[in-house]
């Protein structure tokens, strides 16, 4: 049998509020300031001609901002925000094609590493 729900009820089921609780636990999301900082760093790479596209994804344990250079199915870099799990603190990671390049509790440190990696790519 079908169930009649309001638009508001359907939206809450499929799009829980950022940082709010849902049946699976708290999912990490990039807040407005974090996304602004990431997009500023990303735009510098686009202006320099190093990066072409991005994608944002999330699940129960992490949110990811993937950066693509050329037409490729594999991102050059991903900025990952992990949720707190047990004793492990929440934090950020910069992941490259070879693995984790930087882990830190602050997004600023990860973005600084991303900018230095982009600069190193340009110089070489």
C-alpha positions as CSV (number, residue, x, y, z in Angstrom):
1,X,0.0,0.0,0.0
2,X,1.3,3.5,-0.7
3,X,1.8,6.1,1.9
4,X,0.9,9.8,1.4
5,X,3.5,12.2,2.8
6,X,3.9,15.9,2.5
7,X,6.8,17.4,0.6
8,X,8.4,18.4,3.9
9,X,8.3,14.9,5.2
10,X,9.8,13.5,2.0
11,X,12.6,16.1,2.0
12,X,13.5,15.3,5.6
13,X,13.7,11.6,4.8
14,X,16.0,12.1,1.8
15,X,18.0,15.2,2.8
16,X,18.6,15.3,6.6
17,X,20.0,18.6,7.9
18,X,23.7,19.0,7.8
19,X,25.3,18.0,11.1
20,X,21.9,16.9,12.4
21,X,21.2,13.3,13.4
22,X,19.6,10.8,11.1
23,X,18.8,7.1,11.5
24,X,22.3,6.1,10.5
25,X,24.1,8.6,12.9
26,X,25.7,12.0,12.2
27,X,27.0,12.4,8.7
28,X,29.7,14.9,8.1
29,X,29.0,17.7,5.6
30,X,31.1,20.7,4.5
31,X,29.6,23.8,6.1
32,X,29.3,27.1,4.2
33,X,32.7,28.5,5.4
34,X,34.5,25.2,4.7
35,X,33.0,25.0,1.2
36,X,33.9,28.6,0.5
37,X,37.5,28.0,1.6
38,X,37.7,24.9,-0.6
39,X,36.2,26.7,-3.6
40,X,38.7,29.6,-3.3
41,X,41.6,27.2,-3.4
42,X,40.0,25.3,-6.2
43,X,39.4,28.5,-8.2
44,X,43.1,29.4,-8.0
45,X,43.9,26.0,-9.6
46,X,41.2,26.6,-12.3
47,X,42.6,30.0,-13.1
48,X,46.1,28.6,-13.4
49,X,44.8,26.0,-15.8
50,X,45.6,23.0,-13.6
51,X,42.2,21.8,-12.7
52,X,39.0,21.4,-14.8
53,X,36.2,19.9,-12.7
54,X,35.1,18.9,-9.2
55,X,32.6,16.7,-7.5
56,X,31.2,16.6,-4.0
57,X,30.1,13.3,-2.4
58,X,29.3,12.1,1.1
59,X,28.2,9.1,3.1
60,X,27.9,8.1,6.8
61,X,31.6,8.4,7.6
62,X,32.9,11.2,5.3
63,X,32.3,14.0,2.9
64,X,34.6,14.5,0.0
65,X,35.5,17.2,-2.5
66,X,37.2,15.7,-5.5
67,X,39.3,17.7,-7.9
68,X,39.9,16.6,-11.5
69,X,42.7,17.8,-13.7
70,X,42.1,16.3,-17.2
71,X,39.2,14.3,-18.5
72,X,39.7,11.3,-16.1
73,X,37.6,9.0,-14.0
74,X,40.1,9.3,-11.1
75,X,40.5,12.6,-9.2
76,X,43.9,14.2,-8.9
77,X,43.1,15.2,-5.3
78,X,40.3,14.8,-2.8
79,X,39.7,16.8,0.3
80,X,38.0,14.5,2.8
81,X,36.2,15.5,6.0
82,X,35.8,12.5,8.4
83,X,33.3,12.3,11.2
84,X,34.4,11.4,14.7
85,X,34.3,7.7,15.3
86,X,35.0,6.3,18.7
87,X,38.3,7.7,20.0
88,X,39.3,9.0,16.6
89,X,38.8,12.7,16.3
90,X,37.1,14.3,13.3
91,X,39.5,15.7,10.8
92,X,40.5,16.5,7.3
93,X,42.6,14.6,4.8
94,X,44.2,15.5,1.5
95,X,44.2,12.4,-0.7
96,X,46.2,12.1,-3.9
97,X,46.4,9.3,-6.4
98,X,49.1,7.7,-4.3
99,X,47.3,7.8,-1.0
100,X,46.9,10.2,1.9
101,X,49.1,13.2,1.5
102,X,48.1,15.1,4.6
103,X,45.9,14.6,7.7
104,X,45.0,17.4,10.1
105,X,42.3,18.6,12.4
106,X,42.1,21.9,10.5
107,X,40.9,22.5,7.0
108,X,43.4,25.3,6.6
109,X,46.4,23.0,6.9
110,X,45.1,20.6,4.3
111,X,44.3,23.5,1.9
112,X,47.8,24.9,2.4
113,X,49.3,21.5,1.4
114,X,46.9,21.4,-1.6
115,X,48.1,24.8,-2.8
116,X,51.8,23.8,-2.3
117,X,51.2,20.6,-4.3
118,X,49.5,22.6,-7.1
119,X,52.4,25.0,-7.2
120,X,54.9,22.1,-7.3
121,X,53.0,20.6,-10.3
122,X,53.3,24.0,-12.1
123,X,57.0,24.4,-11.4
124,X,58.0,20.8,-12.5
